[in-house]
Amino acid sequence: MCTLVLSYLQHPDYPLIVASNRDEFYDRPTERASFWRDHPNLLAGRDLQNGGTWLGITKSGRFSALTNVRDLHAIRTHAPSRGELVLSTLLHPDPDPAALHRIQPTAHLYNGFNLVTGTLRQLYYYSNVLNRSEPLHPGTYVMSNAFLNTPWPKSVKTKSRFEALIQEERLSSDDLSDKLFELMSDRETFPPEQLPDTGLSKEMEIRLSSTFIHTENYGTRCTTIMKVDQNGHTIFSEKTYEQGQDAGTTTHEFLISANLSPDSTR
């Protein structure tokens, strides 16, 4: 389970801003975000259990991120790992939306997911539960464990605060990142009458209702803040957590190799 909020063509300096929490079992082996040895143009964290990822970007400017759709009534016990879908779209050699077309024929084999993928020229949203894809227009979007922009309490709160932050005019790049990390560390939970029924107990629905999750064996493992400016300069910062405690932040910077300015397609 994860929470992701993004700004697409809304900020004067950064056409793409992403803030994302990855929530996972604490004992699932994971490698921090880095450029992969076997795919040196790919920057992403790595799920060492199944080899996929949850969020990444390439040096050519392709971005993909996935969140699970939480519905315990529809779980497939032996479904393949959804992280391989993110990897597949990131490494696909053809222009978008061909990467989405490639995964759609077998998407029904996976448990429910939301996927955002594309470049600054065009981002796309796809859900295998809805079985449809759509281009994203300039705007602010949030994905948690329901469909895009579903008004779960934490999604509404996170999106609103995110929009306010990116509209602040005097924030430096570092200040913006700091405030986004703070935003994604929000541990406020919500009362059960405001929460969905996804098949969990009421107690667990409450515990998973915060943006930052911390339980005995499951919670937020990392927060990623990514900013891509008009020139393709990308700043990708990942803060790692161990049992809910800050375990350090790593930052990668690079210049996207392709001309992906949205203006180049207009």
NUSEFI-148589 format. One line per field, with one value per residue: residue in three letters; x, y, z of N, C-alpha, C in turn. Coordinates in steps of 0.1 Angstrom, whole numbers, plus 2048, in hexadecimal, padded with zeros to 3 digits. Example, Ala and Ser with C-alpha at 12.3 -4.5 7.8 and 13.67 -1.06 7.14 Angstrom:
code <- (ALA,SER)
nx <- (884,880)
ny <- (7C7,7EA)
nz <- (84E,847)
cax <- (87B,889)
cay <- (7D3,7F5)
caz <- (84E,847)
cx <- (884,881)
cy <- (7DF,800)
cz <- (84E,84F)
END
This chain:
code <- (MET,CYS,THR,LEU,VAL,LEU,SER,TYR,LEU,GLN,HIS,PRO,ASP,TYR,PRO,LEU,ILE,VAL,ALA,SER,ASN,ARG,ASP,GLU,PHE,TYR,ASP,ARG,PRO,THR,GLU,ARG,ALA,SER,PHE,TRP,ARG,ASP,HIS,PRO,ASN,LEU,LEU,ALA,GLY,ARG,ASP,LEU,GLN,ASN,GLY,GLY,THR,TRP,LEU,GLY,ILE,THR,LYS,SER,GLY,ARG,PHE,SER,ALA,LEU,THR,ASN,VAL,ARG,ASP,LEU,HIS,ALA,ILE,ARG,THR,HIS,ALA,PRO,SER,ARG,GLY,GLU,LEU,VAL,LEU,SER,THR,LEU,LEU,HIS,PRO,ASP,PRO,ASP,PRO,ALA,ALA,LEU,HIS,ARG,ILE,GLN,PRO,THR,ALA,HIS,LEU,TYR,ASN,GLY,PHE,ASN,LEU,VAL,THR,GLY,THR,LEU,ARG,GLN,LEU,TYR,TYR,TYR,SER,ASN,VAL,LEU,ASN,ARG,SER,GLU,PRO,LEU,HIS,PRO,GLY,THR,TYR,VAL,MET,SER,ASN,ALA,PHE,LEU,ASN,THR,PRO,TRP,PRO,LYS,SER,VAL,LYS,THR,LYS,SER,ARG,PHE,GLU,ALA,LEU,ILE,GLN,GLU,GLU,ARG,LEU,SER,SER,ASP,ASP,LEU,SER,ASP,LYS,LEU,PHE,GLU,LEU,MET,SER,ASP,ARG,GLU,THR,PHE,PRO,PRO,GLU,GLN,LEU,PRO,ASP,THR,GLY,LEU,SER,LYS,GLU,MET,GLU,ILE,ARG,LEU,SER,SER,THR,PHE,ILE,HIS,THR,GLU,ASN,TYR,GLY,THR,ARG,CYS,THR,THR,ILE,MET,LYS,VAL,ASP,GLN,ASN,GLY,HIS,THR,ILE,PHE,SER,GLU,LYS,THR,TYR,GLU,GLN,GLY,GLN,ASP,ALA,GLY,THR,THR,THR,HIS,GLU,PHE,LEU,ILE,SER,ALA,ASN,LEU,SER,PRO,ASP,SER,THR,ARG)
nx <- (808,805,80A,807,80D,80B,816,80F,81A,814,824,83A,855,85A,84F,847,840,843,838,83B,831,83D,82E,832,838,84E,862,867,87F,892,8A2,8B1,8A9,8BB,8D1,8CD,8E2,8DF,8CF,8D9,8CE,8B8,8A8,89E,88E,891,880,88A,880,86F,87A,870,864,855,854,864,87D,88B,8AA,8A3,88C,874,859,84B,832,822,805,7F4,7D3,7BE,7AB,7A0,78D,790,7A9,7C3,7D4,7EB,7F5,80A,827,820,834,843,836,83A,855,855,848,85A,871,869,86F,861,84E,837,813,81B,828,814,801,80E,80D,7F2,7E3,7E9,7E3,7CD,7D5,7E2,7E0,7CB,7D4,7E1,7F1,807,817,830,83D,84A,83E,825,811,802,7E6,7DD,7C7,7C4,7AD,798,79D,7A6,7B7,7C3,7CD,7DF,7D6,7E3,7E7,7E0,7E5,7DB,7E2,7D9,7CF,7B9,7A7,7B4,7B5,7A0,78B,796,79C,7B8,7C3,7B5,7BD,7D9,7DD,7D2,7E3,7FB,7F6,7F4,80E,81E,816,822,837,851,861,87F,890,89A,88C,872,873,878,860,84E,857,850,834,82D,832,81D,80A,7F0,7D2,7B1,78D,778,760,765,773,77C,76E,783,786,795,799,788,799,7B2,7AD,7AC,7C7,7D5,7CD,7DB,7F3,80E,818,819,81C,81E,82C,82B,82D,835,850,861,865,861,86C,869,875,872,880,87B,890,896,8A5,8A8,89F,8A1,897,899,88C,892,882,884,871,860,871,887,8A0,8B3,8BB,8BE,8CA,8C6,8D2,8CC,8CE,8B4,8B6,8A8,894,87A,869,849,840,84C,83C,827)
ny <- (7F4,817,83B,854,874,88C,8A7,8B4,8C7,8DF,8EF,90B,907,8EC,8D4,8BA,8AD,896,885,86A,84F,82F,813,7F5,7D3,7D0,7BD,7B7,7B3,7CE,7E4,803,821,825,827,80C,7EF,7DC,7EA,805,81F,822,82F,826,817,7F5,7D7,7BD,7A4,79C,7AA,7C0,7E3,800,81A,830,840,846,84F,858,864,857,850,83C,831,81E,815,7FF,7F3,7F0,7D5,7BD,7AA,7A2,797,785,769,75E,770,781,797,7B9,7CC,7C6,7D1,7EC,7ED,7E2,7F6,80B,802,7FE,800,80F,82C,83D,839,81E,80E,80A,7FC,7E4,7D7,7D4,7BD,7A8,7B2,7AC,796,79E,7AA,7C5,7E6,807,81B,833,840,84C,869,88B,896,888,879,85B,84A,82B,810,7EF,7E5,7F6,7F3,804,81F,841,861,879,899,8BB,8C1,8B8,89A,87D,85D,843,826,821,82B,843,863,85D,866,85F,865,86B,86F,885,898,898,89F,8B9,8C7,8C4,8D1,8EB,8EF,8EE,905,919,935,93D,928,916,8FD,8E9,8EF,8EA,8CE,8C6,8CD,8BD,8A4,8A6,8A8,88F,880,87F,873,872,862,856,857,839,83C,84C,83D,825,804,7EB,7D1,7CC,7CC,7E3,7F0,7EC,7FA,814,817,816,82D,844,85B,856,836,821,803,7E5,7D2,7DC,7F7,819,819,828,84A,85D,879,88A,8A0,8B0,8C6,8E2,8DE,8C4,8BC,8A7,8A0,888,87C,866,85C,845,82E,81C,806,81C,830,84A,842,84E,862,862,872,876,885,88F,895,894,882,885,89C,8A6,8B9,8C6,8DB,8D5,8C5,8D4)
nz <- (800,7F9,7F8,7E1,7D3,7BA,7A6,787,76E,77C,78C,78B,787,788,774,77C,79B,7B4,7D1,7E6,7FA,802,80E,820,82B,847,846,82C,814,807,7F0,7F2,7DF,7C1,7A4,790,78E,77A,769,760,75A,768,784,7A3,7C0,7CC,7CE,7DE,7E1,7CC,7B7,7A9,7A8,7B8,7B1,79A,784,764,754,73B,740,745,75B,775,78C,7A6,7B8,7CF,7CB,7E5,7EE,7FF,7FA,7E1,7DD,7CC,7D4,7C9,7B7,79F,7A7,7AA,7A7,791,77C,77D,778,75E,74F,752,745,72B,708,6F6,6EC,703,700,6FE,711,724,715,712,72B,730,726,738,750,760,76F,786,7A8,7B2,7A5,7A2,789,77F,764,74C,73B,73E,728,726,73E,749,757,765,76E,778,783,77C,761,74D,73D,73F,733,747,74F,753,775,798,7A9,7BC,7C9,7DC,7EB,7DD,7BF,7A8,7B5,7C7,7E2,7FD,820,828,80F,805,817,815,7F9,7F9,80A,7FD,7E5,7EF,7F8,7E0,7D4,7E3,7E0,7E7,7EE,7EF,7DC,7ED,805,7FC,7F8,812,81F,811,819,834,831,828,83E,84F,869,871,878,86E,877,878,86B,856,844,82A,823,81F,823,839,85E,873,884,877,85F,869,872,85B,84F,84F,840,843,84E,86A,879,88C,87B,862,84C,842,82D,81E,812,7F5,7E4,7C7,7AE,78F,779,761,74F,750,765,780,7A1,7B8,7D6,7F1,80F,828,83E,85C,86D,872,879,870,859,849,82C,809,7EB,7C9,7AB,78A,766,74F,731,719,705,715,71B,721,710,6F9,6EA,6E2)
cax <- (800,80D,803,80E,807,814,813,813,819,80E,82E,841,863,85B,843,843,844,83D,83A,835,835,83C,82A,835,83C,85C,86C,869,88C,891,8AE,8AE,8AA,8C8,8D2,8CF,8EE,8DB,8C8,8DF,8C7,8AC,8A9,892,890,890,87A,893,878,86A,882,86A,864,849,855,871,87E,897,8B2,89D,880,867,856,840,830,817,800,7EB,7C5,7BC,79E,7A3,783,794,7B7,7C8,7DE,7F8,7F7,818,82A,81D,840,849,82F,841,862,852,845,866,87B,863,876,858,847,82A,80F,81D,82B,808,7FB,815,809,7E3,7DD,7EA,7E1,7C3,7DB,7E7,7D7,7C8,7DF,7E1,7FE,80A,823,831,848,844,835,818,810,7F6,7E1,7D7,7C4,7BF,7A0,78F,7A1,7A7,7C2,7BF,7D8,7DE,7D7,7EA,7E0,7E6,7DE,7DE,7DF,7DC,7CC,7AD,7AA,7BA,7AD,795,78C,799,7A0,7C6,7C5,7B0,7C6,7E7,7DC,7CF,7EF,804,7F2,7F8,81D,824,812,82A,83F,85F,868,88B,88F,89C,880,866,875,876,852,848,85A,847,826,82C,835,811,805,7E2,7C8,7A3,783,774,754,76A,77C,775,76E,78B,787,79D,792,787,7A6,7BD,7AA,7B0,7D5,7DA,7C6,7E4,7FC,81A,812,823,817,829,833,828,82C,83C,85E,869,85E,868,868,870,871,878,87E,878,89B,898,8AD,8A0,8A4,89A,89B,892,88E,88F,87E,885,867,85A,87B,88F,8AD,8BC,8B6,8C7,8C5,8CD,8CF,8D1,8C7,8AD,8BE,89F,88D,86D,861,83B,83F,852,832,81C)
cay <- (800,823,847,85C,880,892,8B4,8B3,8D4,8E9,8F7,913,902,8DD,8CE,8AE,8AB,88A,881,85D,845,821,80B,7E7,7CC,7D4,7B2,7B4,7B8,7D9,7EC,812,827,827,823,7FD,7EA,7D5,7F4,811,82B,822,833,821,80D,7E8,7CD,7B1,797,799,7B0,7CC,7EF,807,828,832,848,843,85A,85E,86C,84F,84F,833,82E,815,812,7F4,7F5,7E7,7CF,7B0,7A1,79E,793,779,765,75B,77A,786,7A4,7C5,7D4,7C3,7D9,7F9,7EA,7E0,803,813,7FD,7FB,808,816,838,83B,82F,810,806,805,7F2,7D8,7D0,7D2,7AF,79F,7BA,7A6,78C,7A4,7B0,7D3,7F0,814,81D,83F,83F,855,873,898,899,883,86F,853,843,81E,807,7E2,7E3,7FD,7EE,80F,829,84E,86B,883,8A7,8C3,8C1,8B2,88D,875,84F,83B,818,821,830,851,86E,859,86F,85A,871,86E,874,893,8A1,899,8A6,8C7,8CD,8C3,8DD,8F8,8F0,8F1,913,923,93B,940,91C,911,8EE,8E1,8F1,8E2,8C0,8C4,8CE,8B2,899,8A8,8A5,880,879,882,866,873,858,85C,84E,82E,840,853,834,81B,7F6,7E4,7C3,7CC,7CF,7F2,7F4,7ED,805,820,817,818,839,84F,85B,84E,82B,81A,7F9,7DC,7CB,7E2,806,821,815,833,856,862,886,88B,8AC,8B1,8D4,8E4,8DA,8B6,8BA,89F,89E,87C,87A,85B,85B,837,82C,80E,805,829,83A,84F,83B,855,867,862,87A,874,890,88C,89C,88B,883,888,8A8,8A2,8C5,8C6,8E5,8D0,8BE,8DC)
caz <- (800,7F8,7F5,7D7,7CF,7B0,79F,779,767,784,793,780,785,788,76E,783,7A9,7BA,7DF,7E7,805,800,81A,81E,837,84B,844,81E,811,7FE,7EE,7F0,7D1,7BB,796,790,787,76D,760,765,757,771,792,7AA,7CB,7C7,7D6,7DD,7E2,7BF,7AC,7A3,7AF,7BA,7AB,794,779,75C,74F,72F,745,747,769,778,79A,7A8,7C6,7CF,7CF,7F1,7EF,804,7F5,7D3,7DC,7C6,7DC,7C2,7AC,79E,7AD,7A2,7A5,784,772,77D,771,750,748,752,73C,71E,6FF,6ED,6F2,709,70A,6FB,71D,72B,70D,714,737,732,723,743,75C,769,777,791,7B1,7AE,7A6,79B,783,778,75C,741,73C,73F,71D,729,748,748,763,761,779,773,788,773,754,743,73E,73B,734,751,74B,75D,782,7A4,7AA,7C7,7C8,7E8,7E9,7D5,7B2,7A7,7BB,7D0,7EE,80B,828,827,801,804,81F,80F,7ED,7FC,810,7F2,7DC,7F6,7F8,7D3,7D1,7EA,7D6,7EB,7F2,7E8,7D9,7FA,80E,7F7,7FB,821,822,80C,822,840,82D,826,84B,857,86F,875,873,86D,87D,86F,863,84A,83D,822,827,815,828,846,86A,875,88B,86D,856,86F,873,84D,849,84F,834,848,855,873,881,892,871,855,84C,838,82C,818,80C,7E9,7DE,7BA,7A7,782,775,753,747,752,771,789,7AE,7BD,7E4,7F8,81D,82C,84B,862,878,874,87D,865,857,840,81F,7FE,7E0,7BC,7A2,77C,75B,746,725,70E,706,719,71F,71C,706,6EC,6E3,6DF)
cx <- (809,804,80C,806,810,80D,818,810,811,817,836,84F,864,84E,83E,849,83C,841,833,83A,833,839,82C,838,84B,866,86D,876,88B,89F,8AA,8B0,8B8,8C7,8D5,8DB,8EA,8D3,8CD,8D8,8BA,8AF,89C,897,88D,88A,882,88C,874,871,87C,86C,857,848,863,871,88B,89E,8AC,88F,873,865,84A,83F,823,812,7F6,7DD,7C1,7AD,7A1,799,787,7A3,7B9,7D4,7EC,7FA,805,81A,827,829,846,842,836,84E,860,850,851,870,876,86A,86E,852,83A,81F,811,821,81F,801,801,810,7FA,7DE,7DF,7E8,7D7,7C9,7E0,7DC,7D5,7D3,7DB,7EF,7FD,817,824,83D,841,83B,827,819,802,7F3,7DA,7D3,7BF,7B1,795,791,7A0,7B2,7BD,7CC,7D5,7DF,7DE,7E1,7E7,7DE,7E3,7DA,7E2,7D8,7BE,7B1,7AF,7B0,7A1,796,78D,79E,7AF,7C9,7C1,7B9,7D3,7E7,7DA,7DC,7FA,802,7F6,807,823,820,81A,835,84E,866,874,888,890,891,874,867,873,868,84A,84A,851,839,824,82E,829,80C,7F7,7DA,7BA,799,77D,768,758,772,775,776,776,78D,78F,794,791,793,7B1,7BA,7AE,7C0,7DB,7D4,7CF,7ED,809,815,81D,81B,822,832,832,828,833,84B,867,85F,867,863,870,86B,879,875,87D,884,89E,8A1,8A4,8A7,89B,89F,893,896,889,88C,880,87C,862,864,884,89D,8B6,8B5,8C1,8C1,8CD,8C8,8D4,8C9,8C1,8B3,8B5,899,87E,864,853,839,844,848,826,81E)
cy <- (80C,82F,84F,869,887,89F,8B3,8C0,8DE,8F3,8FF,90E,8F3,8D8,8C1,8AE,89F,888,874,856,837,81A,7FC,7E1,7CF,7C9,7AF,7BB,7C3,7E0,7FB,816,829,824,814,7F9,7E3,7DE,802,81F,82C,825,82F,819,800,7DE,7C0,7A4,793,7A0,7BC,7D9,7F5,815,829,83B,845,850,860,864,864,84D,845,832,827,815,807,7F9,7EB,7E2,7C0,7A6,79C,79A,786,775,763,764,77E,794,7B0,7CE,7D2,7CC,7E7,7F7,7E9,7ED,80C,80F,7FB,805,812,822,835,83F,821,807,801,7FA,7E4,7D0,7CD,7C4,7A6,7A6,7B4,79B,791,7A9,7BF,7DD,7FC,816,82B,83E,848,85E,881,89C,894,878,868,84C,836,817,7FA,7DF,7EA,7F9,7F9,818,836,858,874,891,8AF,8C4,8BA,8A5,886,867,849,82C,816,828,83E,85B,86A,860,868,865,875,874,882,89C,8A3,8A1,8B5,8CE,8CE,8CF,8EA,8FA,8F4,8FF,91E,928,93C,933,918,902,8E6,8E3,8EA,8D4,8BD,8C4,8C2,8A5,89A,8A4,896,879,87A,874,868,868,85E,852,845,833,847,84A,82A,80D,7EF,7D6,7C2,7CE,7DE,7F7,7F6,7F8,812,821,81A,825,845,84F,854,843,825,810,7F0,7D6,7D0,7F1,80C,81E,820,83E,85B,86F,888,898,8AD,8BF,8D5,8DF,8CB,8B2,8B3,89D,893,879,86F,85B,84D,837,81E,80E,813,834,83D,848,841,858,867,86A,878,880,88C,894,892,88D,887,896,8A5,8AD,8C4,8D0,8E0,8C9,8C7,8E5)
cz <- (800,7F7,7EC,7D3,7C5,7AA,791,772,76E,78B,788,77E,783,781,775,791,7AE,7C8,7E1,7F3,800,80D,817,82B,83A,847,835,819,805,7FC,7EC,7E2,7CD,7AC,796,788,77A,764,764,763,760,77F,79A,7B7,7C5,7D2,7D4,7DE,7D4,7B3,7A6,7AB,7B0,7B3,7A6,788,771,758,742,733,746,756,76A,787,79C,7B6,7C4,7D1,7DA,7F1,7F2,7FF,7E7,7D2,7D5,7CD,7D5,7B6,7AB,7A5,7A4,79F,797,779,771,775,762,749,748,748,72E,714,6F7,6F3,6F9,6FF,707,707,724,722,70F,720,738,72F,72F,751,766,772,784,79B,7AD,7AF,79E,795,77C,771,750,742,73E,734,720,733,745,755,75E,76E,773,778,780,764,74A,747,73A,73C,740,74B,756,76A,78D,7A6,7B6,7C5,7D6,7E4,7E3,7C8,7B3,7AC,7C3,7DD,7FB,813,827,819,7FF,80B,819,802,7EF,801,805,7E8,7E2,7F6,7EA,7CE,7D9,7E1,7DA,7F1,7E9,7E4,7E5,803,809,7FA,80A,825,81D,814,82F,83D,82D,833,854,85C,874,86F,874,873,873,866,856,840,835,828,81C,819,834,852,86B,87B,880,863,85C,86F,865,847,849,843,837,851,85E,87B,886,887,863,856,841,838,827,813,801,7E5,7D1,7B3,79A,77D,766,74A,749,75E,77C,796,7B5,7CB,7EA,806,821,83A,84F,86E,87C,878,870,864,84C,832,815,7F2,7D4,7B3,794,772,752,738,719,710,709,71E,719,710,6F8,6E4,6DF,6D3)
END
